[in-house]
Amino acid sequence: MKMRVAVLLAVIAMFCAADAQTCALDGLMSSLTESVASAVLEKVTLSCIDASARGSLANCPAGYKPTGCSCGNACGSWDIRNDQTCHCQCANQDWTAARCCKIALK
Protein backbone atom coordinates (compact mmCIF):
# COMPACT_ATOMS: atom_id res chain seq x y z
CA MET A 1 0.00 0.00 0.00
CA LYS A 2 2.78 2.43 0.91
CA MET A 3 4.54 1.68 -2.37
CA ARG A 4 1.36 2.38 -4.35
CA VAL A 5 0.95 5.75 -2.67
CA ALA A 6 4.60 6.62 -3.35
CA VAL A 7 4.28 5.65 -7.03
CA LEU A 8 1.06 7.64 -7.36
CA LEU A 9 2.70 10.71 -5.85
CA ALA A 10 5.70 10.32 -8.17
CA VAL A 11 3.45 10.12 -11.24
CA ILE A 12 1.53 13.20 -10.15
CA ALA A 13 4.79 15.05 -9.55
CA MET A 14 5.97 14.19 -13.07
CA PHE A 15 2.76 15.60 -14.59
CA CYS A 16 3.16 18.78 -12.58
CA ALA A 17 6.84 19.11 -13.50
CA ALA A 18 5.95 18.92 -17.20
CA ASP A 19 3.72 21.99 -16.99
CA ALA A 20 4.45 23.74 -13.70
CA GLN A 21 2.65 26.93 -14.81
CA THR A 22 -0.79 25.34 -15.00
CA CYS A 23 -0.57 22.23 -12.88
CA ALA A 24 -4.17 21.43 -11.99
CA LEU A 25 -3.02 18.42 -9.97
CA ASP A 26 -1.08 20.52 -7.46
CA GLY A 27 -4.07 20.81 -5.13
CA LEU A 28 -4.75 17.09 -5.46
CA MET A 29 -1.17 16.25 -4.55
CA SER A 30 -1.35 18.49 -1.46
CA SER A 31 -4.61 16.85 -0.42
CA LEU A 32 -3.17 13.35 -0.86
CA THR A 33 -0.08 14.24 1.16
CA GLU A 34 -2.20 15.70 3.96
CA SER A 35 -4.47 12.66 3.91
CA VAL A 36 -1.57 10.20 4.19
CA ALA A 37 0.07 12.24 6.96
CA SER A 38 -3.22 12.48 8.83
CA ALA A 39 -3.78 8.72 8.58
CA VAL A 40 -0.32 8.02 10.00
CA LEU A 41 -0.71 10.52 12.84
CA GLU A 42 -4.05 8.96 13.84
CA LYS A 43 -2.25 5.67 14.50
CA VAL A 44 0.58 6.90 16.73
CA THR A 45 0.90 8.52 20.13
CA LEU A 46 3.72 10.47 21.74
CA SER A 47 4.28 9.49 25.35
CA CYS A 48 6.68 11.52 27.53
CA ILE A 49 7.93 11.20 31.11
CA ASP A 50 10.49 12.94 33.32
CA ALA A 51 13.55 11.17 34.73
CA SER A 52 15.85 12.77 37.28
CA ALA A 53 18.89 11.78 39.29
CA ARG A 54 21.48 13.22 41.62
CA GLY A 55 24.73 14.17 39.97
CA SER A 56 25.41 14.95 36.34
CA LEU A 57 23.69 12.01 34.58
CA ALA A 58 20.00 11.13 34.15
CA ASN A 59 19.01 8.01 32.20
CA CYS A 60 15.80 7.47 30.27
CA PRO A 61 14.02 4.14 30.78
CA ALA A 62 14.19 1.47 28.08
CA GLY A 63 12.17 2.40 25.02
CA TYR A 64 12.35 6.16 25.68
CA LYS A 65 14.74 8.70 24.16
CA PRO A 66 15.84 11.98 25.78
CA THR A 67 14.43 15.03 24.03
CA GLY A 68 15.80 17.64 26.41
CA CYS A 69 17.78 18.02 29.62
CA SER A 70 17.79 20.30 32.64
CA CYS A 71 20.63 20.87 35.08
CA GLY A 72 20.98 22.13 38.63
CA ASN A 73 23.25 24.97 39.80
CA ALA A 74 22.13 27.19 36.90
CA CYS A 75 24.11 25.07 34.45
CA GLY A 76 22.87 25.46 30.89
CA SER A 77 25.44 23.21 29.20
CA TRP A 78 24.29 19.67 28.53
CA ASP A 79 24.48 16.93 25.93
CA ILE A 80 22.84 13.59 25.24
CA ARG A 81 25.10 10.54 25.47
CA ASN A 82 24.51 7.19 23.81
CA ASP A 83 21.04 8.28 22.71
CA GLN A 84 19.83 7.45 26.25
CA THR A 85 21.44 9.69 28.88
CA CYS A 86 21.34 13.41 29.69
CA HIS A 87 24.71 14.73 30.82
CA CYS A 88 25.15 18.12 32.49
CA GLN A 89 28.58 19.48 31.62
CA CYS A 90 29.17 21.84 34.56
CA ALA A 91 31.23 20.66 37.55
CA ASN A 92 29.62 19.61 40.83
CA GLN A 93 26.07 19.09 39.63
CA ASP A 94 23.52 18.44 42.35
CA TRP A 95 20.82 17.13 39.98
CA THR A 96 20.07 16.39 36.33
CA ALA A 97 16.69 15.83 34.71
CA ALA A 98 15.73 14.37 31.34
CA ARG A 99 12.51 14.66 29.35
CA CYS A 100 12.11 11.21 27.84
CA CYS A 101 9.67 10.42 25.02
CA LYS A 102 8.66 7.51 22.81
CA ILE A 103 6.41 7.10 19.81
CA ALA A 104 3.99 4.19 20.02
CA LEU A 105 1.22 2.74 17.90
CA LYS A 106 -2.30 3.08 19.27
Rosetta blueprint (number, residue, H / E / L):
1 M L
2 K H
3 M H
4 R H
5 V H
6 A H
7 V H
8 L H
9 L H
10 A H
11 V H
12 I H
13 A H
14 M H
15 F H
16 C H
17 A H
18 A H
19 D L
20 A H
21 Q H
22 T H
23 C L
24 A L
25 L L
26 D H
27 G H
28 L H
29 M H
30 S H
31 S H
32 L H
33 T H
34 E H
35 S H
36 V H
37 A H
38 S H
39 A H
40 V H
41 L H
42 E H
43 K L
44 V E
45 T E
46 L E
47 S E
48 C E
49 I E
50 D E
51 A E
52 S E
53 A E
54 R E
55 G L
56 S L
57 L E
58 A E
59 N E
60 C L
61 P L
62 A L
63 G L
64 Y L
65 K E
66 P E
67 T E
68 G E
69 C E
70 S E
71 C E
72 G L
73 N L
74 A L
75 C L
76 G L
77 S L
78 W E
79 D E
80 I E
81 R E
82 N L
83 D L
84 Q L
85 T E
86 C E
87 H E
88 C E
89 Q L
90 C L
91 A L
92 N L
93 Q L
94 D L
95 W E
96 T E
97 A E
98 A E
99 R E
100 C E
101 C E
102 K E
103 I E
104 A E
105 L E
106 K L
